[in-house]
Amino acid sequence: MQFAVIETGGKQYKVAAGDTIKIEKLATDAKEGDSLTFDKVLLIADEQVAKVGTPTVAGATVTGTLIKNGRHAKVLVVKYRQKNRSGYKRNGHRQPYAEVKIESISESGTATKK
């Protein structure tokens, strides 16, 4: 089984063909069903051989399809200062994400699909 490590949104993800991952919100205006290409591939590995990039693997790409743009569950942030008139403050935050289904991993012309 072939897998790759890609970088997007300042984070690294281990992906294989057929995987569904949730990544940080994309800077592009991609809509659901659009094809995405990730060219920052840091590693491609098989059962026997691994190619490690310096910093990226030349000519390697990972393609996927955008399934959905959404927002995670709300995270509550509470600030409390004892013996202070500002007292208790509560804020909420919902982080946006993009759900992507990985279609194929290719390195310099050879593609692996599931």
Secondary structure in CASP SS format (residue, H / E / C, confidence):
PFRMAT SS
TARGET T0000
AUTHOR 0000-0000-0000
METHOD secondary structure of the structure
MODEL  1
M C 1.00
Q C 1.00
F E 1.00
A E 1.00
V E 1.00
I E 1.00
E E 1.00
T E 1.00
G C 1.00
G C 1.00
K E 1.00
Q E 1.00
Y E 1.00
K E 1.00
V E 1.00
A E 1.00
A C 1.00
G C 1.00
D C 1.00
T E 1.00
I E 1.00
K E 1.00
I E 1.00
E E 1.00
K C 1.00
L C 1.00
A C 1.00
T C 1.00
D C 1.00
A C 1.00
K C 1.00
E C 1.00
G C 1.00
D C 1.00
S E 1.00
L E 1.00
T E 1.00
F E 1.00
D C 1.00
K C 1.00
V E 1.00
L E 1.00
L E 1.00
I E 1.00
A E 1.00
D C 1.00
E C 1.00
Q C 1.00
V C 1.00
A E 1.00
K E 1.00
V E 1.00
G C 1.00
T C 1.00
P C 1.00
T C 1.00
V C 1.00
A C 1.00
G C 1.00
A E 1.00
T E 1.00
V E 1.00
T E 1.00
G E 1.00
T E 1.00
L E 1.00
I E 1.00
K E 1.00
N E 1.00
G E 1.00
R E 1.00
H C 1.00
A C 1.00
K C 1.00
V E 1.00
L E 1.00
V E 1.00
V E 1.00
K E 1.00
Y E 1.00
R C 1.00
Q C 1.00
K C 1.00
N C 1.00
R C 1.00
S C 1.00
G C 1.00
Y E 1.00
K E 1.00
R E 1.00
N E 1.00
G E 1.00
H E 1.00
R C 1.00
Q C 1.00
P E 1.00
Y E 1.00
A E 1.00
E E 1.00
V E 1.00
K E 1.00
I E 1.00
E E 1.00
S E 1.00
I E 1.00
S E 1.00
E E 1.00
S C 1.00
G C 1.00
T E 1.00
A E 1.00
T E 1.00
K E 1.00
K C 1.00
END
